[in-house]
Structures are given as C-alpha cells and as structure tokens.
C-alpha cells in the first residue's frame, strides 16, 4: 500500500461524511500491519459533543475488528487540516510512531508521525502500576 492509495481511500471515505452543521467533511484511511485498510468519516450530531472524527472512527473500527497494530493513517479534508487533539491522543495510545499523512482535497500531502503531532503525550507508562 502506498501513500497515494491510502489518500485515495481516505478521499472516498470523506464522501460518506455526515457534516450538516459544519460542512467540514473529513475522511480517514488507516493501514493496519495486517495490510487491511479501515476507513472512517466524521459524523456530526446536533448536540456537537457526541460527534466523532474520521480518524477515531477508523481506529475504533479497526480495534473493534481485532486489529491493534497500525502502519499509517491518512486524513483528507478541505485545506488539509491536522488531526484534533483527541484524535492525536487516541493515535498515541495505539501507534506513537505511526506515519500520519495529512492531505487536502487538491491532492497536496504532508507527512509526520504521531509523536511529532503530540510531543510529550500521555501514555500508559504514566499510569500507576498495581501491586497485584
């Protein structure tokens, strides 16, 4: 799977977005180490709080289907917006060294990794360990 194919999958997912309030459609495509791709789109809600980002949709879909190791994620939006803080934290939980491809609808991309998006992110290493 190359970057262009992952971005194309994210672009297709963007078309399924439910964004009647912001009109800001985002699609994501997550590449698992198994080679399988999980897509997600943002889904808004009139109450705003229950809304879900595309990146988290793809990650939660993958996890719910048994995948836990990830290679890369592509996110496509108008203007090439970077993942939000909540999505960065979720990505940090599963794949701190995962490649993140941020793309706009004109096909421009930039690459980074999760650790660079969330320096000094919270991890399980910071949780107290039980004596049990």
Backbone torsions as a table, in degrees:
resi	resn	phi	psi	omega
1	UNK	NA	126.8	177.7
2	UNK	-106.7	172.6	-176.5
3	UNK	-57.2	-43.6	-178.2
4	UNK	-62.2	-39.6	179.1
5	UNK	-67.2	-38.9	178.8
6	UNK	-67.9	-41.6	176.9
7	UNK	-64.1	-39.8	177.9
8	UNK	-62.7	-39.9	177.3
9	UNK	-64.4	-40.7	178.6
10	UNK	-67.1	-37.0	177.9
11	UNK	-63.6	-41.8	176.5
12	UNK	-63.6	-40.8	178.1
13	UNK	-63.6	-34.9	179.6
14	UNK	-58.5	-33.4	-179.9
15	UNK	-65.2	-20.9	-179.9
16	UNK	-91.0	-2.2	-177.1
17	UNK	-54.6	144.0	174.0
18	UNK	-113.8	94.5	-174.3
19	UNK	-133.2	58.1	-176.8
20	UNK	-71.2	-15.1	-175.8
21	UNK	-97.0	-46.2	-179.6
22	UNK	-94.3	-22.2	-171.7
23	UNK	57.1	23.1	178.6
24	UNK	-105.5	95.1	-175.3
25	UNK	-88.3	134.5	179.2
26	UNK	-133.2	137.6	173.8
27	UNK	-122.8	147.5	178.4
28	UNK	-134.7	149.1	174.6
29	UNK	-135.3	123.4	-175.6
30	UNK	-110.6	126.3	178.9
31	UNK	-98.3	114.6	175.9
32	UNK	-80.4	157.7	177.9
33	UNK	-63.2	-18.3	176.4
34	UNK	-72.4	-13.5	-175.9
35	UNK	97.0	-9.5	-179.9
36	UNK	-78.7	145.0	177.8
37	UNK	-107.4	134.7	176.0
38	UNK	-116.8	126.2	-178.7
39	UNK	-105.9	157.2	176.8
40	UNK	-152.3	157.2	174.9
41	UNK	-135.8	161.0	177.2
42	UNK	-75.7	145.2	-179.5
43	UNK	-131.4	111.2	-178.1
44	UNK	-89.2	165.2	179.0
45	UNK	-141.8	145.2	-178.9
46	UNK	-57.9	-27.3	179.2
47	UNK	-84.9	0.7	179.2
48	UNK	62.2	-53.7	-177.6
49	UNK	-53.8	-41.1	-179.8
50	UNK	-76.5	1.5	179.7
51	UNK	-64.7	155.6	-178.0
52	UNK	-132.7	133.6	178.3
53	UNK	-75.6	157.5	-179.8
54	UNK	-62.5	-42.6	-177.0
55	UNK	-62.5	-45.8	179.2
56	UNK	-68.1	-35.4	176.7
57	UNK	-58.2	-47.2	-179.5
58	UNK	-63.7	-43.6	-178.7
59	UNK	-66.1	-46.4	-178.5
60	UNK	-66.4	-34.9	175.9
61	UNK	-62.3	-46.1	-179.9
62	UNK	-62.2	-46.7	-179.2
63	UNK	-62.5	-41.5	-179.4
64	UNK	-65.8	-19.2	178.2
65	UNK	-101.1	9.4	172.7
66	UNK	98.8	-3.7	-179.9
67	UNK	-85.7	134.7	-179.5
68	UNK	-128.9	-11.2	-176.7
69	UNK	-117.0	129.0	-172.4
70	UNK	-127.4	144.3	-180.0
71	UNK	-94.6	-48.8	-173.1
72	UNK	-157.1	156.7	172.7
73	UNK	-136.5	138.7	174.8
74	UNK	-114.8	137.8	175.7
75	UNK	-126.9	128.1	-178.1
76	UNK	-118.5	130.3	177.0
77	UNK	-151.8	164.5	173.5
78	UNK	-61.5	125.0	179.2
79	UNK	83.3	-6.3	176.9
80	UNK	67.7	51.0	-179.0
81	UNK	-67.7	143.3	177.1
82	UNK	-76.2	151.0	178.1
83	UNK	-57.2	146.7	179.6
84	UNK	-70.3	170.4	-178.6
85	UNK	-61.4	-40.2	179.7
86	UNK	-64.0	-42.7	177.7
87	UNK	-64.2	-39.0	178.1
88	UNK	-61.0	-41.8	179.3
89	UNK	-65.1	-40.7	178.2
90	UNK	-65.2	-41.7	177.0
91	UNK	-62.4	-38.7	179.5
92	UNK	-61.5	-36.0	-179.9
93	UNK	-60.3	-39.3	-173.1
94	UNK	-103.3	-31.4	-171.3
95	UNK	-155.6	73.3	-177.1
96	UNK	-61.1	-22.6	179.8
97	UNK	-104.2	12.0	-179.2
98	UNK	-67.3	142.0	173.7
99	UNK	-72.0	135.8	176.5
100	UNK	-118.1	121.9	178.2
101	UNK	-105.3	118.0	179.5
102	UNK	-107.2	121.1	-174.0
103	UNK	-129.6	151.2	172.9
104	UNK	-103.2	176.3	-176.0
105	UNK	-75.4	-6.7	175.9
106	UNK	-94.4	0.0	177.1
107	UNK	94.4	3.8	176.7
108	UNK	-78.3	136.6	-178.7
109	UNK	-130.5	156.9	169.1
110	UNK	-140.0	148.6	-177.2
111	UNK	-110.9	145.3	172.4
112	UNK	-154.1	-175.3	172.1
113	UNK	-125.9	161.7	-176.1
114	UNK	-57.3	-45.6	-178.4
115	UNK	-56.9	-34.3	179.0
116	UNK	-74.6	-29.4	176.7
117	UNK	-75.8	-27.5	-176.9
118	UNK	-135.7	70.2	179.3
119	UNK	-64.3	143.1	180.0
120	UNK	58.6	35.9	179.9
121	UNK	-67.5	156.6	179.2
122	UNK	-75.9	130.3	179.6
123	UNK	-132.3	169.7	-180.0
124	UNK	-62.4	-22.1	177.2
125	UNK	-61.5	-21.3	-178.0
126	UNK	-89.8	-5.5	178.9
127	UNK	-83.4	144.7	177.4
128	UNK	-65.9	144.7	179.4
129	UNK	-94.6	138.3	177.8
130	UNK	-76.7	154.1	-179.0
131	UNK	-79.7	-10.4	-173.2
132	UNK	-63.0	NA	NA
